[in-house]
Amino acid sequence: MYAQTKMYFTRSGRSHSVHIQSPPLAEKITEEPPANVINKNSAQSTVTCVYQANIAGYWRNVSFIWCKNLMNHSFTVKVDSIDGDFNYTCKIELKPWHFWSKKGYKSFEVDGNPVEVYWDLRSAKFAGGPEPSTDFYIALVSDEEVVLLLGDYKKKAYKRTKSRPALVDAVLVYKKENVFAKRCFSTRAKFNERKDHEIVVESSTTGPRDPEMWISIDGIVLVHVKNLQWKFRGNQTVLINKFPVQVFWDVHDWLFSSPGMGHGLFIFKPGSPLDSENESRESSSQGGGDVDSDCSSGYYSTWSNLTATASEFCLFLHAWKIE
């Protein structure tokens, strides 16, 4: 459900009302691939990044969805309507045999306002997943402003769009990724710095020894779980360059479901547990969202708090084991 708050700021000497929409995190993070057996041929890696950007005077949720399998590679841009009941979608297919498809332009309307998407991925480098890491840009333009800009080719993007930077920067709300592997799952994310951190989850769930799991960030093991069959759900706060990040995991399906029928869920949430408790109290005092009373553990209660903390980045990693 979308919560809207009215704000005011001055632009060109005039006062404008701006509505901020909080994304339905509880709904988004439960999205999963179809519940059929997944193998290496049918696996489709996906990365979903949800931003809040100011488009036509309103803060809206903008989703970038990257998809890649053996045959196809694409990204989709979705912009929510004001009330959040529907969205405007623009899909771009990155056909490997068509060089021209990696640079282009498309336009569509959002609540009657023109929006343009410019992209150039001809030189883009990928770190194994569907989302590019360097040497590219994707620009979303509204009212002659670049309201959202991805990639490191920023000068090229402004030159091509002939548009000015937005007065207010877009904010990354959360990232969700579906990763397929046998035992080692990796992704990248920023927490409190501009630098990307490499996150790797490794597991040993078969063999003569008890199941174990390791979570490392930038090559350093920060979480080591032994006797995973008894500790398949849990949480731990780690320090990344002296900055606290909460790590939550639920790998029940790795141990107790058929191969390819379930996934492990990992959540990386910046801040300390105390910060989350304070946010929960503030949310309750302001009437923000219902919390599932049946979920009393630290893992689930913090998950519920995420629905009320839309301004803070979170990473959701869905790790699917394949044969």
Residue pairs with C-beta under 8 A, 6 or more apart in sequence:
1 24
1 289
2 21
2 22
2 23
2 24
2 83
2 84
3 21
3 22
3 288
3 289
4 19
4 20
4 21
5 19
5 20
6 17
6 18
6 19
7 17
7 18
7 19
7 20
8 15
8 16
8 17
8 18
9 15
9 16
9 18
9 168
10 16
11 167
16 57
17 57
18 54
18 57
18 58
18 59
19 58
19 59
19 82
20 52
20 59
21 52
21 58
21 59
21 60
21 61
21 80
21 82
21 84
22 307
22 308
22 310
23 50
23 52
23 61
23 173
23 174
23 310
24 84
24 307
25 173
25 174
25 306
25 307
25 310
25 314
26 304
26 306
26 307
28 48
28 50
28 174
28 176
29 174
29 176
29 306
29 316
31 176
32 178
32 263
32 318
33 44
33 178
33 320
35 261
36 260
37 258
37 259
37 260
37 261
38 180
38 260
38 261
38 320
38 322
39 260
39 322
39 323
40 180
40 322
40 323
41 70
42 69
43 69
43 180
43 320
43 322
44 67
44 68
44 69
44 178
45 67
45 68
45 69
45 129
45 130
45 177
45 178
45 179
45 180
46 65
46 66
46 67
46 68
46 130
46 177
46 178
47 65
47 66
47 129
47 130
47 131
47 175
47 176
47 177
47 178
48 63
48 64
48 65
48 66
48 175
48 176
48 177
49 63
49 64
49 131
49 172
49 174
49 175
50 61
50 62
50 63
50 172
50 173
50 174
50 175
50 176
51 61
51 62
51 63
51 64
51 148
51 170
51 171
51 172
51 173
52 59
52 60
52 61
52 62
52 170
52 171
52 173
52 310
53 59
53 60
53 62
53 140
53 147
53 148
53 166
53 170
53 171
54 60
54 147
54 166
54 167
54 168
54 170
55 62
55 79
55 110
55 113
55 115
55 140
55 142
55 147
56 110
56 111
56 113
56 142
56 143
58 82
58 111
60 79
60 80
60 81
60 82
60 110
61 79
61 80
61 84
61 173
62 77
62 78
62 79
62 80
62 140
62 148
62 170
63 76
63 77
63 78
63 79
63 87
64 75
64 76
64 77
64 138
64 150
65 75
65 76
65 78
66 74
66 75
66 129
66 130
66 131
67 73
67 74
67 75
67 76
67 130
68 74
68 129
68 130
72 93
73 93
73 94
73 95
73 96
73 130
74 91
74 92
74 93
74 94
75 91
75 92
75 94
75 130
75 138
76 89
76 90
76 91
76 92
77 89
77 90
77 91
77 92
77 117
77 140
78 87
78 88
78 89
78 90
79 87
79 88
79 110
79 115
80 86
80 87
81 87
81 88
81 110
81 111
82 111
88 108
88 109
88 110
88 115
90 106
90 108
90 117
92 101
92 104
92 106
92 117
92 119
93 101
94 101
94 102
94 121
95 101
99 122
102 119
102 120
102 121
102 122
102 124
103 119
103 120
103 121
103 122
104 118
104 119
105 116
105 117
105 118
105 119
106 116
106 117
107 114
107 115
107 116
107 117
108 114
108 115
108 117
109 115
110 142
113 142
113 143
114 142
115 140
115 141
115 142
116 140
116 141
116 142
116 161
117 138
117 139
117 140
117 141
118 137
118 138
118 139
118 141
118 157
118 160
118 161
119 136
119 137
119 138
119 139
120 136
120 137
120 153
120 156
120 157
120 160
121 132
121 136
121 138
123 135
123 136
124 132
124 133
124 134
124 135
124 136
124 151
125 132
125 133
125 134
125 135
126 132
126 133
127 133
127 188
128 186
129 177
129 179
129 187
132 151
133 188
133 196
134 151
134 152
135 151
135 152
135 153
136 150
136 151
136 152
136 153
137 149
137 150
137 151
137 152
137 153
137 154
137 156
137 157
138 149
138 150
138 151
139 146
139 148
139 149
139 150
139 157
139 158
139 160
139 161
139 163
140 146
140 147
140 148
140 149
141 147
141 161
141 163
144 163
144 164
145 163
145 164
145 165
145 166
145 167
146 157
146 158
146 161
146 163
146 164
146 165
146 166
147 166
147 170
148 166
148 170
149 157
149 165
149 170
151 157
158 164
158 165
171 311
172 190
172 313
173 310
173 311
173 313
173 314
174 306
174 313
174 314
174 315
174 316
175 189
175 313
175 314
175 315
175 316
176 315
176 316
176 317
176 318
177 187
177 315
177 316
177 317
177 318
178 263
178 318
178 320
179 185
179 186
179 187
179 317
179 318
179 319
179 320
180 320
180 322
181 319
181 320
181 321
181 322
182 321
182 322
182 323
183 202
183 203
183 204
183 205
183 321
184 200
184 201
184 202
185 200
185 201
185 202
185 264
185 317
185 319
186 198
186 199
186 200
186 201
187 199
187 315
187 317
188 196
188 197
188 198
188 199
189 196
189 197
189 199
189 268
189 315
190 196
190 197
190 313
191 197
191 240
191 243
191 245
191 268
191 270
191 313
192 241
192 243
192 270
193 241
193 243
197 217
197 218
197 240
198 217
198 218
198 219
199 215
199 216
199 217
199 268
199 315
199 317
200 214
200 215
200 216
200 217
201 213
201 214
201 215
201 264
201 266
201 317
201 319
202 213
202 214
202 215
202 216
203 211
203 212
203 213
203 214
203 228
203 251
203 254
203 264
204 211
204 212
204 213
205 211
205 228
205 254
205 255
205 321
210 226
210 227
210 228
210 229
211 227
211 228
211 229
211 255
212 224
212 225
212 226
212 228
213 223
213 224
213 225
213 228
213 249
213 251
214 221
214 223
214 224
214 225
215 221
215 222
215 223
215 224
215 247
215 249
215 266
216 222
217 238
217 240
218 240
222 236
222 238
222 240
222 247
223 236
223 238
223 247
223 249
225 231
225 234
225 249
228 251
228 255
229 255
232 249
232 250
232 251
232 252
232 254
232 255
233 249
233 250
233 251
233 252
233 297
233 299
234 248
234 249
234 299
235 246
235 247
235 248
235 249
235 298
235 299
235 302
236 246
236 247
237 244
237 245
237 246
237 247
237 272
237 273
238 244
238 245
238 247
239 245
243 270
244 270
244 271
244 272
245 268
245 269
245 270
245 271
246 267
246 268
246 269
246 270
246 271
246 272
246 273
246 276
246 302
247 266
247 267
247 268
248 265
248 266
248 267
248 268
248 269
248 299
248 302
248 303
249 264
249 265
249 266
249 267
250 264
250 265
250 299
251 264
251 265
251 319
252 262
253 261
253 262
253 263
253 264
254 262
254 263
254 264
254 321
259 321
259 322
259 323
260 320
260 321
260 322
260 323
263 318
263 319
263 320
263 321
264 318
264 319
264 321
265 316
265 317
265 318
265 319
266 315
266 316
266 317
266 319
267 302
267 303
267 306
267 314
267 315
267 316
267 317
268 314
268 315
268 317
269 276
269 302
269 306
269 312
269 314
269 315
270 312
270 313
270 314
271 312
273 298
273 302
276 302
276 305
276 309
279 305
279 308
279 309
279 312
280 291
280 301
280 305
280 308
282 288
283 289
283 305
283 308
283 309
284 291
288 308
289 307
289 308
291 301
291 304
291 305
292 300
292 304
295 301
295 303
295 304
306 314
